[in-house]
Amino acid sequence: MCLGVPGRVIEVREGIATVDFWGVRRPVRLDVVDQPVGPGDWVLNHVGFAIRRIPEEEIGETLALYETLLSEASAEDSMARDVRAEIAAAGATAGDGSTG
Amino acid sequence: MNSLDQKELSRPLQFRDPVRAKGLLGRLHRLASPDAGPRVSVMHVCGSHEQAIARFGLRSVLPEGLDVIMGPGCPVCVTDMPEVDEAVVLARQGFRIATYGDMLRVPGTAISLADAQAEGAKVDVVYSVSQAVELARSSTDEVVFFASGFETTAVATAAVLLAGPPANFSVLSAHKYIPPVMEIVAEMPSTRVQGFLAAGHAATITGFGIFEPFVERHGLPVVVAGFEPLDILAGLAKLVELVRAGRATVANMYPRCVTREGNRPAQERLWRVFRPVGGRWRGIAHVPNGNLRLRDEFAHVDARRRFEIDLASLWDEVPSPLAEACVCGNIMAGLSRPTDCRLFGSECVPERPVGACMVSTEGSCRIWHEYGGHPDLGGAP
């Protein structure tokens, strides 16, 4: 639950970013992110809120864990489940209709 | 190095960068070897760290002379029974409770929210506090968001309250604040902890500077680490190095997500909405400044002040006899291991949890049960 999940910003509208999580686009709130974000930026997200803009040059290292979890883990795996819950949390963010 | 190589061959874990992993493990083994000094015990305070350590089998490659103990890093697990009782009573009083999934089955004194739901109470599981706000918007029910989680999660609750939720929405805060509980663990007379591995994403919010006064007061090093197997190895190697050198300092081994000052806009919102107050954590007893409660300006959205919560209505309920034997509290304090509990894996399993540590996906018992039951803990007593 404290893990968070990284994704790439597609567009920003009225304080809500559409973020791509491994091909799934979800709205994420930008109320508490540390720096301004725009299309192409990577953000770390937790319970539907972006909490950190991740420097582009370091995103590879950040993504590695999630890719392992999402590609190898079974549906029951707790850690993978928490990551999927974080992606679902973004979808729950009252949106602008851009969930997909 | 020979036995290390064999262990590496037999384990399922493939490090992203095997050369670097081998280098870090070699360093860790040298630092924690008996030649280098007595056993080293360090504590992490994050369920996600425990998940990664157990899931990727890291303990099987750690040196014999190093104990990595999980401390009170599971927010659901440290939620105290009276806090669950408040949610249960509100649910029985007819309020619609929205909460994160793991809170559903956490036992209160007598029953859990799941039990209340089975009795007919309205309880909704949400992934985000925003979803709880949507529930309130789309219904006429009084929706109470039973809020759990550390500072990382509390920031989202704060943002929602600052954005102006609908009038039928309120918050029952069980949010906890990690830095003060590290002080309590460090001061326990029975503690063996010589250093802390701090959780990367909580520190994303607070910044690593928050640990500097702690380090000064207690003379124990703190290393901020990420969650990838290599991040954890790097964090442990740095921490053991600092312990061995007797250097009490803060080291940031997760610079891609953590800075010294942290996320200022998030901190500003967090502290505008919440204030830290003392309170009980399950198993840890009283933690000064460990609970996050709503400030007076937010009394109108504070379920504790907005509604009468008739806790006396639970006085006649009989606690489960098994709960008496649960050692969740000692596990959270780092004094016992899941396998020390006679209920572990027999009477207490994820499908029928007795204690909170078996409920939450971040609870030590649940993690150990899922990833093999009895992971090698080196020389823990």
Interface residues (C-beta under 8 A of the other chain):
Chain A: M1 C2 L3 G4 R29 D31 V32 V33 D34 L44 H46 V47 G48 F49 I51 R52 I54 P55 E58 E61 T62 A64 L65 E76 D77 S78 M79 R81 D82 A85 E86 A88 A89 A90 G91 A92 T93 A94
Chain B: R16 C46 G47 S48 Q51 A52 R55 G73 P75 V76 Y100 G101 D102 V126 Y127 S128 V129 S130 Q131 V133 E134 G149 F150 T152 T153 V155 A156 A158 A159 L162 A163 A199 H201 A202 T204 I205 G226 F227 E228 P229 D231 R256 C257 G262 N263 R264 P265 A266 R269 S360 T361 E362 R366 I367 E370
